[in-house]
Amino acid sequence: MGLPQFNNTLEIRVYALCILAGIVLATILTSRRLTARGAEPGVVLDIILWAIPFGIIGARIYHVLTHPGDYFGEGIEWWKMFAIWEGGIAIFGSLIGGAVGAYIGCRLSGIRFWTFADALAPGMLLAQAAGRFGNYFNNELFGTPTDLPWGLEIQSSNPAFPVGLADGTLFHPTFLYEVIWNLAGVAVILLLERKLRLQWGKAFGVYLIWYGIGRTMFETMRVDPSEIFFGVRTNVWGALFAIVVGLLIILIQRREHPGAEPGPYRPGAEWVPAGAGVESSDTYSDDELRGDGATDSREKESVASDATSVVGAKSTN
């Protein structure tokens, strides 16, 4: 039974940097959108600290289960399924795992889950667009051959290069198509939010539909190996499932929640800004605010008031 061998070399992958950049961009955008809805500034960090680890775990599990030939079988070392540093994560798995982590984070922070999901929707597309640039640097996940001027040239030594094609063959840059599609989706969601009341998870439903449609188109163009079920690639099934879930979210939430959200927090878990609800008509001079002047002034006012009351009482007797 083989065990993993590690060396002392620290390798920084450009793909990992692209994913990290996407996470940062999504966090910033989501935080601003949550704050605009009345949430405490920075509360997004309390949620993503759960969502990101669960998302990574879900992404890896999904990849391993949809590529069993790479991780299970005679001669394959068992620990390879955990070797995420060798590559192999799936966006649909990250959506499932990330949703579980986000739900936990929302429960602990008091934020409504659907409020967070709506705030996250355009940020997810932004993060996925940034992450796809990693495919360019890795020269992977490209599409079928093309004569178009923006075709991508892949070295024939690349393990993913299709057998039988000549050197210099150009391929569809499907990851670039997805980058453009995702950025367009950010604009679509933001525009629809101005025209329609996308609350109670409806914005996230639009995200699932938009991403699912795009992924269905681009996935069918790819030439990298994939598990096939009933003649369809696994990720196409995942994209179709995302579309169905997005439609169900919108339809169900329209029926269950026809009105506007009362706020980003669950009842009883509301955040009250510091100083909110404190009202006072008292005014103080600069001298009073610097020391005990305020107390002395109050005492003098009290004595003067008492004296006035005594004089008034005597004059009426």
Buried (B, 14 or more C-beta within 10 A) or exposed (E): EEEEEEEEEEEEEEBEBBBEBBBEBBBEBBBBBBBEBBBBEEBBEBBBBBBBEBBBBBBBBBBBBBBEEBBEEEEBEEEBBEEBEEEBBBBBBBBBBBBBBBBBBBBEBBBBBBBBBBBBBBBBBBBBBBBBBBBBEBBBBBBEBBEEEEBBEBEEEEEBBBEEEEEEBBBBBBBBBBBEBBBBBBEBBBEBBEEEEBBBBBBBBBBBBBBBBBBBBBBBBBBBEBBEEEEBBBBBBBBBEBBEBBBEBBEEBEEEBEEEBEBBBBEEBEBEEEEEEEEEEEEEEEEBEEEEBBEEBEEEEEEEEEEEEEEEEEEEE
